[in-house]
Amino acid sequence: MAGEWRTMPLDQAVEVDPPVQLRPGQVYPFVDMQAVNPSSRDVRPSEYREFSGGESRFQNDDTLMARITPCPENGTIARFRNSDDQPFGHGSTEFLVIRGTNGVTDNDFAYYLIRSDLVRTHAVTQMRNTSGRQRVPVDSLHHLQVRVPPLPEERAITHILGTLGDKVELNRRMSETLEAMARALFKAWFVDFEPVHAKMEGRWKRGQSLPGLPPTSTTSSPTAWWTPKSAPSRRGGRWAGWATLPSRHATT
C-alpha cells in the first residue's frame, strides 16, 4: 500500500561495498580517513594517488563509514563529493562504502540512514578485535532490521534534512574562516608585532591602516621597545606604553 514503511535487512535497503571499476596503476582522487570530519556532511579528495587494487573504491554521493575504533563511536561518516569529470575515487581500506539500492533508497537517504543512532549503535556493538584494533565487520550490518519509507517520502525527508545540513555546513565554514582570521590577527599583533614594527620603521602614518586592520587599531599600538636600565637586553622589557600586570589582573 502506498505510504507504508517497510522493514527489511540493512543490506537490502542499501548496498554495502558496491562494485566500482578502477584500473590498477591509474591515478584517481584519494580520501584519507583523517580527511573525514564527523561534523561535516561531505568529504572531498585529500590528494591524488595511484590505485593499487586493495583500497576501498567509490563514486560521487557514496557514503564512507570509517569502521575502525574510535571512528564508529565518533560518527566518522561522510559523503564523497568531487567534480563531475572525476566522479570516482579510492581511499583507506578502513572505509565501508554505502550506496542507495535502486528502487528502494536513494543515496541521500542511505547517508542519513547510516548516520542514524540505530545503525551507529549497532555497528559499535558488533566491533571485533582484529590485528590489535577494534573494527566493524562488513557482514555485521547485513541483518540489522531497518524501516524504509516509499521513495517519495524519502525524498521529502532528505530535502528537509539536506536544507538543514546546508545551513550547518555554511555555519561550519564561516566558523572556520573566523577562527583562521582571529589566529592570524593574534599572531600579527602579539607574536610578530606587525603594527609596532610598521610604526617604528616609518611604514605607517596616522589615519592609515595596515592590511586587514582598522586605522584605530594601528594608532593604539606602541612605537618603541622600552627596556629597564637594569636589563641588558630585551628580556625584562616591554613595548612602550604597555603595562606589566600579574596574570590574575589580565584575565576575568
N, C-alpha and C positions, 0 to 999 in steps of 0.2 A: 504494500500500500504506500502511495506517495506520502512523503513526510515522515515515515517511520525510520528511526535509527536502528542500525543493525549491529549485532555483537559478533565479532569474528576474531580469529587469531591475528596478532600484530603482523605476522609475515604474509597475511593475505591483504591486510589494509595498506601495507607499504612494501616496497621491495628493499631488501637488505643486501648491500654489496651487489648492485645490479651490474651487468657487463658494460664495459666501456672499452672501445677499441683504441689502444695506443700502440705505437710502434717502438719497440726497444731500440735505443740508440738515438732516438729523436729528442729534441728539446721541447719541453712543454712547461706551462705555468706550474709552479710548485707551491704547496701550502705546508708550512711547518706547523707543528702543534702549538708552538708558542705564539703563532700569529692569530690564533683564535681567542678572542676576548669574550669571556662569559657575559659581559654586559652589552655586547654588540650583536646585532642580528646577522650581519653579513661578514664574510671574510673574503679578502682578495689575495691574489698570489703574493707571496713574500719574496719570491725570486723565480728564476727560470733554471731548470735543471734537466739533464739528460735522463730519460726514463729507462730504468734498468730492467723492469719487468716485475719486481717484487713489491712495489709500493701500492698504496690504495689509489684508485683512479675514479674520476668523477666528471660530471659536466655541470654547466650552469644550472643553478637552482636546486642542485642536490644538497642534502643536509649532511654535514660532517659532525659526527659524535665521537669525541675522544674517549676511549674505553679504558685507559689505564689510570689508576688512582694517582692523584685525587681529582682527576678531571670529571668523572661522573658525579661525584659529590658537589663539585663546583659549578656544574652546568656548562662545561666547555663544549658548546654546541653552536654551530653557525651554518648559514647557507653559503655555498660557493657562488661568488659573483665575479665575472670577468667580462671583457668586451666580447661582442657577438662574433668577431672574426677569430677569436681564440677561446671557444667555449669549453674546451676540455682541459683537464689538469690532473695532476697526481700529487700525492702527499705522504705524510707519515703512515707507516704501517699500523699505527695505533688508532687510525680512524675507522669507524664504522660508517659506511655510506648509505644514506637512506633516500629513497625516491618514491613519489606517489605511484600507486598502482593504477594503471589505465582503466578508466571507467568506475573506479572505486574512490580514489582520493587524488587530489592534485598536489603539486609539490609544496605549495604554501601550507595546506592543511597538514601534510606529512611533517613539515618543520614544527608547527605548533604542537602536534601530537607527540613528537619525540621530546619536546621541551616540557611536556606536562609532568606534573608531580607523579602521576600514575606510572609512566614509563621510567622516569628517572629513579624513583624509589625502587621499582622492581629491578632495574639494572644494578643498582648498588647492592641489593640483597643477593644478587646472583654472581657477584665478583668472586673469582677464584685466584689462588696463588699460582702463578706461572712464571718461571725464570726469576723468582725472587720478588716479583711485583704483582699486585692485585690487578686483575683485568676482567672485563665483562666478556664472557664467551659469546661468540656470534649466535650460536643456536639457543642461547638462554632467552632471547627476545621472541623467538618464533611462536611460542604457545601462550604468550600473555594475551588475555582477552581484552579487547578494546571496543568501544562503541563508536560507530561511524555514521554521520548523518548522510542524507542524499546529497549529491553534488551541488545542487542549487543552494542548499543550506550551508554547505561547506564554504562556498564562495562568499556568501553573505557574512559568515563568521570571520573568514580570513580577511575580508575587506575592512571590517571594523578593527580587527587586531592589527592589520597592516598599517592602517591610518594612525593608530596609536603608536605603533612601532616606529613609523616615520618621524613622529614628533619626538619620541625618546631618542632616536638616533641623531636628530638635529641638535637636541639639547646636549647630548653627549659630546658631539663635535665642537659645539660652542664652548662647553666647559673646558675641553682640552685646549682650545685656542686661547681662552682667557688665562688658563694656568700657564701656558707657554709664555704669554705676554708678561705675566707677573714675574715669572722666573727671570726673563730677560731684563726686565726693569730693575729687579733687585740686584742682579749681577752687575748691571751698568752703574748703579748708584753705590752699592756697598761692597763690591768686590773690585771692580775696575775703576771706580770713581771717575767715570767719563765726564760728567758735568764739571767736576772740580778741575780736572786736567785741562778741559777746554777753556775755562776761565783763566787758569794760570798761564796757559800758552797763548792767550790772546785770540783764540779762535771763536770767542763768543762776545757779543755786545749786548748791553742791556736792552730788553724788549724782544730779543731774538730767542728762538728755541732751538734746541738740538733735535735731531730727527727722532720723532716719536714722543717728544716731551713738550708739555706746555711751557710758555715763557716763564710763568711764575715758579715752576719747579727748578729751573736753572738759576733764576735770580736768587733763590734762597740757599743755594749751595755755597760752601766756603771757597775761598780763593787761595789759601795758603796752608801749609802744614806747620803747626806750632809744636815746638819741642822744648820741654823744660831745660834750663841750663845744665841741670844735673844729669840729663840724658845724653849720652854720646852719639846716639843715632835716633832713627825714627821710633825705636822701641820706647814706649812710655809716653809718646806724644799723641797728638790728635789734630784733626782738622780745625783750623782757626774758627772760632765761633761755635764749635760744638762742645757740649759739656760732657764730663765723665760722671756717670751715675752708677750706684750699685744696681745690680740686675733686678733687685726687688722693686726698684723705682721705675725701671724701664718697661715693665710689663704690668698688666692688670688682670 
